[in-house]
Amino acid sequence: MTQEFHKAHIAMVSPNGTSGDVRPMLAVAEDLTSRGHRVSFLANPQFQELVGSAGANFVPVGTIEAQRNLLEHPNVYAGPRALSTFVNEMVLPNVPAIARQLRDLARKDPPDVIFSHGVALGSQATARSLDIPAISAAYSPMVWPGEPAVQPHLPGLRIPHWAAPFMYRVASLAASALFDFKTRTAYREANLEFKIGEVTRELTGGQRHLGMWSPHFRAPSKRDPAHFQTTGFAHFDRDFSGNREISDGTRQFLLDHQNVVVFTLGTGVVHGADKRAFYQQACEACRLSNVAGLLLIGKEENRPAAGDLGPGLHVSLYEPLSMVFESASLVVHQGGIGTTAEVLRAGVPHIIIPSAYDQHDTADRIANRLLIGGKLTWAQLCPETLSLEMDRIRRDFALVLRASGLGAQIRNEQGDTTAANAILRVAR
């Protein structure tokens, strides 16, 4: 039963990253607007139509050109350099625009609460300066203190449970030392007060902090700070214009073939250098395993050569993931949290090939803790290795049953409504 709250105006801030960084908050926005609340959504202009499809008022931050430059930057998914590239090229340059737009909103139509993605630096500081309640959100449990998984991530290193709180503290201090100078400069430009530890406050601060994942993916812990709350995954699956329908060609392909393996690199990695090779290897792996394959290539440059395709292979630029995953026997993907959430909801196994950010931690959870998939490195990737892993997972009936059972539980969660209610409880 939906709780009743006074009608509120919520400012949401998620201008940094790909559509995978926008969609979870848009799911919450749509839940709020469907109940008569007003939402002003700060995002990159690339997502204007997507924001409108959720019933929210669009407020621009940044430029489409900056978004495109980030996705095409050679280092944005290049291991250790990825985070600094993302912060320097998008997060910090957007701080003044975030502060300016929130101040403008406060003058014209003051929001009752500001809800921001953790990497939208400047949001929490601006909220404090305006004396407006604030809530932060994280999409990956990797940023939570004391989390006993791969944190901080180093390739091949798994942090023991007992060492996780210490390592988190070390990582937090190292990150503060690394980004403090540039963050302070960006805050000064935005006329915001900067304090030591500001990045951590932006990531997990506010009157409430929402972990927007399923408790089955990462369960609440007694060590979590009191203002932390796990909401469940928020589901918002449509293209940039708001379309939720699967294409006719893909629908027919799924009707004509059983046990389809879906290959996707999400909304970020797919733009990296030479990802066409991944889809070509996927074609050969499908032939070796004698299975049908659906390739979601993201952009035309990734389309395999005509000679690589056959009757059991189908290519599409984009499809609503929830609609194709429910017909899949296995999904091979990059480990982005949005893609992972949709595979989990569908109840099918994963093979994850992580590149950067939280993707390694996600791959570790899926393969080693939940035991519902496998993982490969990009160095290991070749048609033969991929085919062997596909065969191994599809023949592991216990693994398939675990994935199916977990999917049934996750589909019963209402992460968007849970998050929306948490926001409304804080709204003044």
C-alpha positions as CSV (number, residue, x, y, z in Angstrom):
1,M,0.0,0.0,0.0
2,T,1.4,3.4,-1.0
3,Q,1.9,5.9,1.9
4,E,0.4,9.3,1.7
5,F,2.6,12.4,1.9
6,H,2.1,16.1,1.4
7,K,2.8,17.2,-2.1
8,A,6.5,18.1,-2.4
9,H,8.9,19.6,-4.9
10,I,12.0,17.4,-5.2
11,A,15.3,18.5,-6.9
12,M,17.2,15.5,-8.3
13,V,20.8,15.8,-9.4
14,S,22.5,13.3,-11.7
15,P,24.4,15.1,-14.5
16,N,27.6,12.9,-14.5
17,G,28.1,9.7,-16.4
18,T,26.0,7.6,-18.8
19,S,22.3,6.9,-19.0
20,G,23.0,4.1,-16.5
21,D,23.8,6.8,-13.9
22,V,20.5,8.6,-14.7
23,R,17.9,5.8,-15.0
24,P,17.7,4.6,-11.3
25,M,16.9,8.2,-10.2
26,L,14.4,8.6,-13.1
27,A,12.6,5.5,-11.8
28,V,12.2,7.3,-8.5
29,A,11.2,10.5,-10.2
30,E,8.5,8.7,-12.2
31,D,7.1,7.1,-9.0
32,L,7.0,10.6,-7.4
33,T,5.4,12.4,-10.3
34,S,2.8,9.6,-10.7
35,R,1.7,10.5,-7.2
36,G,1.4,14.2,-7.9
37,H,4.7,15.4,-6.6
38,R,6.9,17.7,-8.7
39,V,10.4,16.8,-9.7
40,S,13.1,19.1,-11.1
41,F,15.8,16.9,-12.6
42,L,19.3,18.2,-13.2
43,A,21.0,16.2,-16.0
44,N,23.0,16.4,-19.2
45,P,21.0,17.7,-22.1
46,Q,21.4,14.4,-23.9
47,F,18.8,13.0,-21.4
48,Q,16.2,15.7,-21.8
49,E,13.6,13.5,-23.5
50,L,14.3,10.6,-21.1
51,V,13.7,13.0,-18.2
52,G,10.5,14.2,-19.7
53,S,9.2,10.6,-20.1
54,A,9.4,10.3,-16.3
55,G,7.1,13.4,-15.9
56,A,10.0,15.5,-14.5
57,N,11.0,19.0,-15.3
58,F,14.4,19.0,-17.1
59,V,17.1,21.3,-15.8
60,P,20.3,21.3,-17.9
61,V,23.8,20.8,-16.6
62,G,26.8,20.5,-18.9
63,T,26.7,20.0,-22.7
64,I,26.0,17.1,-25.1
65,E,29.5,17.7,-26.5
66,A,31.1,17.2,-23.1
67,Q,29.1,14.0,-22.7
68,R,30.3,12.7,-26.0
69,N,33.9,13.7,-25.4
70,L,33.8,11.8,-22.1
71,L,32.4,8.6,-23.7
72,E,35.1,8.8,-26.4
73,H,38.0,9.6,-24.1
74,P,40.6,6.8,-24.4
75,N,41.1,6.5,-20.7
76,V,37.6,6.6,-19.3
77,Y,37.4,2.8,-19.1
78,A,41.2,2.2,-19.0
79,G,41.7,0.6,-15.6
80,P,43.5,2.8,-13.0
81,R,43.2,6.0,-15.1
82,A,39.5,5.7,-15.5
83,L,38.4,7.3,-12.2
84,S,40.7,10.3,-12.5
85,T,39.6,10.8,-16.1
86,F,35.9,10.8,-15.1
87,V,36.4,13.2,-12.2
88,N,38.6,15.6,-14.1
89,E,36.7,15.6,-17.4
90,M,33.1,15.7,-16.1
91,V,32.5,15.6,-12.3
92,L,34.6,18.7,-11.3
93,P,33.7,20.9,-14.3
94,N,30.0,20.4,-13.5
95,V,30.3,21.6,-9.9
96,P,29.7,25.3,-10.6
97,A,26.7,24.5,-12.9
98,I,25.1,22.3,-10.3
99,A,25.4,25.0,-7.6
100,R,24.1,27.7,-10.0
101,Q,21.0,25.7,-11.1
102,L,20.2,24.6,-7.5
103,R,20.4,28.2,-6.3
104,D,18.3,29.3,-9.2
105,L,15.7,26.7,-8.2
106,A,15.8,27.9,-4.6
107,R,15.0,31.5,-5.7
108,K,12.2,30.6,-8.1
109,D,10.6,27.5,-6.7
110,P,12.4,26.2,-3.6
111,P,12.6,22.4,-3.5
112,D,11.6,20.6,-0.3
113,V,14.5,18.2,-0.6
114,I,17.6,17.7,-2.8
115,F,18.3,14.1,-3.9
116,S,21.7,13.6,-5.6
117,H,23.8,10.8,-7.0
118,G,26.9,10.5,-5.0
119,V,29.2,11.6,-7.8
120,A,27.2,14.9,-8.4
121,L,29.8,16.8,-6.3
122,G,28.6,20.2,-5.1
123,S,25.0,19.0,-4.5
124,Q,25.2,18.3,-0.8
125,A,27.3,21.4,-0.2
126,T,24.8,23.6,-2.0
127,A,21.9,22.1,-0.1
128,R,23.7,22.9,3.2
129,S,24.3,26.5,2.0
130,L,20.6,26.9,1.1
131,D,19.4,25.1,4.3
132,I,17.5,22.5,2.3
133,P,17.3,18.9,3.4
134,A,19.5,16.6,1.3
135,I,19.7,12.9,0.5
136,S,22.5,11.1,-1.4
137,A,22.4,7.9,-3.4
138,A,24.8,5.2,-4.3
139,Y,24.3,2.6,-7.0
140,S,27.1,0.2,-5.9
141,P,27.8,-1.0,-2.3
142,M,31.5,-0.7,-3.1
143,V,31.4,2.9,-1.7
144,W,29.9,1.9,1.7
145,P,32.2,1.9,4.8
146,G,33.3,-1.5,6.0
147,E,32.0,-3.3,3.0
148,P,33.8,-6.7,2.9
149,A,33.9,-7.2,-0.8
150,V,36.4,-6.0,-3.4
151,Q,37.1,-2.6,-1.8
152,P,39.1,-0.7,-2.8
153,H,39.5,-2.7,-6.1
154,L,42.9,-3.8,-7.2
155,P,42.8,-6.4,-10.1
156,G,43.0,-9.9,-8.6
157,L,43.0,-8.7,-5.0
158,R,40.1,-9.7,-2.7
159,I,40.0,-7.8,0.6
160,P,39.3,-10.1,3.6
161,H,36.2,-9.3,5.8
162,W,38.3,-8.4,8.8
163,A,40.5,-5.9,6.8
164,A,37.6,-4.2,4.9
165,P,36.9,-1.4,7.5
166,F,40.7,-0.5,7.7
167,M,41.1,-0.7,3.9
168,Y,38.0,1.5,3.4
169,R,39.5,4.1,5.7
170,V,42.8,4.0,3.9
171,A,41.1,4.3,0.5
172,S,39.0,7.2,1.7
173,L,42.1,9.1,3.0
174,A,43.9,8.3,-0.2
175,A,41.0,9.5,-2.4
176,S,40.7,12.7,-0.3
177,A,44.4,13.4,-0.7
178,L,44.2,12.7,-4.4
179,F,41.1,14.8,-5.2
180,D,41.1,17.5,-2.4
181,F,43.1,20.1,-4.3
182,K,41.0,20.0,-7.5
183,T,37.8,19.6,-5.6
184,R,38.6,22.7,-3.5
185,T,39.3,24.7,-6.6
186,A,36.0,23.7,-8.2
187,Y,34.1,24.5,-4.9
188,R,35.8,27.9,-4.8
189,E,34.7,28.6,-8.4
190,A,31.2,27.7,-7.3
191,N,31.3,29.8,-4.1
192,L,30.8,26.7,-2.0
193,E,32.4,26.0,1.4
194,F,34.9,23.2,1.2
195,K,35.9,21.1,4.2
196,I,38.3,18.2,4.5
197,G,36.4,15.0,3.7
198,E,33.9,16.8,1.4
199,V,34.1,14.1,-1.2
200,T,33.0,11.5,1.3
201,R,30.1,13.7,2.5
202,E,29.0,14.1,-1.1
203,L,29.1,10.3,-1.7
204,T,27.3,9.2,1.4
205,G,26.1,12.3,3.3
206,G,22.8,14.0,3.9
207,Q,20.0,13.4,6.3
208,R,19.5,10.0,4.5
209,H,21.7,8.0,2.2
210,L,20.1,5.4,-0.1
211,G,21.9,2.3,-1.4
212,M,19.9,1.6,-4.5
213,W,20.4,-2.1,-4.8
214,S,18.6,-5.2,-3.7
215,P,19.3,-6.5,-0.1
216,H,19.9,-9.8,-1.9
217,F,22.8,-8.2,-3.7
218,R,24.3,-6.7,-0.6
219,A,22.5,-7.2,2.7
220,P,22.2,-4.4,5.3
221,S,24.9,-4.7,8.0
222,K,25.1,-3.7,11.7
223,R,28.2,-1.7,10.7
224,D,26.2,0.5,8.3
225,P,25.8,4.1,9.6
226,A,22.3,4.9,11.0
227,H,21.3,7.1,8.1
228,F,22.0,4.4,5.5
229,Q,19.1,2.6,3.9
230,T,18.9,-0.2,1.2
231,T,16.0,0.4,-1.2
232,G,16.1,-2.4,-3.8
233,F,16.9,-1.8,-7.5
234,A,14.9,1.0,-9.2
235,H,13.7,-0.1,-12.6
236,F,13.5,2.4,-15.6
237,D,14.0,0.6,-18.9
238,R,13.4,2.6,-22.1
239,D,15.4,4.3,-24.9
240,F,16.4,8.0,-24.9
241,S,13.0,9.1,-26.4
242,G,11.0,7.2,-23.8
243,N,10.1,4.2,-26.0
244,R,9.7,0.9,-24.0
245,E,8.9,-1.4,-27.0
246,I,11.2,-4.1,-28.4
247,S,11.8,-3.9,-32.2
248,D,9.9,-6.2,-34.5
249,G,13.0,-7.8,-35.9
250,T,14.4,-8.7,-32.4
251,R,11.0,-9.9,-31.2
252,Q,10.8,-12.3,-34.2
253,F,14.3,-13.5,-33.6
254,L,13.5,-14.3,-30.0
255,L,10.4,-16.1,-31.0
256,D,12.3,-18.2,-33.6
257,H,15.2,-19.2,-31.3
258,Q,15.5,-20.8,-27.9
259,N,18.3,-20.5,-25.3
260,V,19.5,-17.2,-26.8
261,V,22.7,-15.7,-25.3
262,V,22.6,-11.9,-25.1
263,F,25.7,-9.8,-25.5
264,T,25.8,-6.2,-24.3
265,L,28.3,-3.7,-23.0
266,G,25.8,-1.3,-21.4
267,T,25.7,2.4,-21.9
268,G,29.4,3.3,-21.2
269,V,31.9,0.5,-22.1
270,V,30.2,0.1,-25.5
271,H,31.7,3.4,-26.6
272,G,35.3,2.3,-25.7
273,A,38.0,1.7,-28.3
274,D,37.7,-1.3,-30.6
275,K,34.6,-2.9,-29.0
276,R,33.7,-4.2,-32.4
277,A,36.2,-7.0,-31.7
278,F,34.1,-8.1,-28.7
279,Y,31.0,-8.6,-30.8
280,Q,33.0,-10.4,-33.5
281,Q,34.4,-12.8,-30.8
282,A,30.8,-13.2,-29.5
283,C,29.7,-14.4,-33.0
284,E,32.5,-17.0,-33.1
285,A,31.8,-18.1,-29.6
286,C,28.1,-18.7,-30.5
287,R,29.2,-20.8,-33.4
288,L,31.5,-22.9,-31.3
289,S,28.8,-23.4,-28.6
290,N,26.1,-23.9,-31.3
291,V,23.8,-21.3,-29.7
292,A,21.8,-18.3,-31.0
293,G,23.2,-14.9,-30.1
294,L,21.6,-11.5,-29.8
295,L,24.2,-8.7,-30.0
296,L,23.2,-5.3,-28.6
297,I,26.0,-3.2,-30.1
298,G,25.1,0.4,-28.9
299,K,26.5,2.1,-31.9
300,E,26.9,1.3,-35.6
301,E,30.7,1.2,-35.5
302,N,30.5,-2.0,-33.4
303,R,28.5,-3.9,-36.0
304,P,30.4,-7.1,-36.9
305,A,31.2,-7.7,-40.5
306,A,28.5,-9.4,-42.6
307,G,30.8,-12.5,-42.9
308,D,30.8,-12.9,-39.1
309,L,27.0,-13.1,-38.9
310,G,24.8,-16.1,-39.6
311,P,21.2,-17.3,-39.3
312,G,21.5,-17.8,-35.5
313,L,22.8,-14.3,-34.9
314,H,20.9,-11.0,-34.7
315,V,22.2,-7.5,-34.2
316,S,20.4,-4.5,-32.7
317,L,21.6,-1.1,-31.7
318,Y,19.3,-1.0,-28.6
319,E,16.5,-2.9,-27.0
320,P,14.8,-2.5,-23.6
321,L,17.0,-4.9,-21.6
322,S,14.2,-6.3,-19.4
323,M,12.3,-7.4,-22.5
324,V,15.2,-9.3,-24.1
325,F,16.8,-10.7,-20.9
326,E,13.6,-12.5,-19.9
327,S,14.0,-14.5,-23.1
328,A,17.7,-15.2,-22.6
329,S,19.4,-18.3,-21.3
330,L,22.6,-16.3,-20.4
331,V,23.7,-12.6,-20.6
332,V,27.3,-11.6,-21.3
333,H,27.9,-8.1,-20.1
334,Q,30.3,-5.5,-18.7
335,G,29.1,-5.5,-15.1
336,G,27.5,-2.0,-15.0
337,I,25.1,-1.9,-12.1
338,G,22.1,-1.1,-14.3
339,T,22.7,-4.0,-16.7
340,T,23.4,-6.3,-13.7
341,A,20.2,-5.3,-12.0
342,E,18.2,-6.2,-15.2
343,V,19.9,-9.6,-15.5
344,L,19.2,-10.2,-11.8
345,R,15.5,-9.3,-12.3
346,A,15.3,-11.6,-15.3
347,G,16.6,-14.5,-13.2
348,V,19.2,-15.7,-15.7
349,P,23.0,-16.3,-15.3
350,H,25.7,-13.8,-16.1
351,I,29.2,-13.8,-17.6
352,I,30.8,-10.4,-16.6
353,I,33.8,-8.9,-18.3
354,P,34.6,-5.9,-16.2
355,S,36.6,-2.8,-17.2
356,A,36.6,-0.2,-14.4
357,Y,34.8,1.5,-11.5
358,D,32.5,-0.8,-9.6
359,Q,32.4,-3.4,-12.3
360,H,35.1,-5.6,-10.8
361,D,33.3,-5.6,-7.4
362,T,30.0,-6.5,-9.2
363,A,31.6,-9.3,-11.1
364,D,33.1,-10.7,-7.8
365,R,29.6,-10.6,-6.1
366,I,27.9,-12.4,-9.0
367,A,30.6,-15.1,-9.6
368,N,32.0,-15.7,-6.1
369,R,29.3,-14.7,-3.6
370,L,25.9,-15.2,-5.2
371,L,27.3,-18.0,-7.4
372,I,25.0,-17.1,-10.3
373,G,27.6,-16.5,-13.1
374,G,31.2,-16.3,-14.1
375,K,33.7,-13.6,-15.0
376,L,36.4,-13.2,-17.5
377,T,39.1,-10.5,-17.9
378,W,39.6,-8.7,-21.2
379,A,43.0,-10.3,-21.4
380,Q,41.4,-13.7,-21.2
381,L,38.7,-13.0,-23.8
382,C,38.8,-14.9,-27.0
383,P,36.1,-17.0,-28.8
384,E,37.4,-20.3,-27.4
385,T,37.5,-19.1,-23.7
386,L,34.1,-17.4,-24.0
387,S,32.6,-20.5,-25.6
388,L,33.9,-22.7,-22.8
389,E,32.6,-20.4,-20.1
390,M,29.2,-20.1,-21.8
391,D,29.0,-23.9,-22.0
392,R,30.1,-24.3,-18.3
393,I,27.5,-21.9,-17.0
394,R,24.6,-23.1,-19.1
395,R,25.2,-26.7,-18.0
396,D,25.4,-25.9,-14.3
397,F,21.8,-26.5,-13.4
398,A,22.3,-25.6,-9.7
399,L,23.6,-22.2,-10.8
400,V,20.8,-21.7,-13.3
401,L,18.2,-22.5,-10.5
402,R,19.9,-20.1,-8.1
403,A,19.7,-17.3,-10.6
404,S,16.1,-18.1,-11.4
405,G,15.1,-18.1,-7.7
406,L,16.9,-14.9,-6.9
407,G,15.2,-13.2,-9.9
408,A,11.8,-14.1,-8.5
409,Q,12.7,-12.4,-5.2
410,I,14.1,-9.3,-6.8
411,R,11.1,-8.9,-9.1
412,N,8.9,-8.5,-6.0
413,E,10.9,-5.6,-4.7
414,Q,9.8,-2.0,-5.3
415,G,13.0,-0.1,-5.1
416,D,11.7,3.1,-6.8
417,T,8.7,3.3,-4.4
418,T,10.9,2.6,-1.3
419,A,13.4,5.3,-2.4
420,A,10.6,7.8,-3.1
421,N,9.1,7.2,0.3
422,A,12.4,7.7,2.0
423,I,12.8,11.0,0.1
424,L,9.4,12.2,1.1
425,R,10.0,11.5,4.8
426,V,12.9,13.9,4.7
427,A,11.2,16.6,2.6
428,R,10.4,19.7,4.7
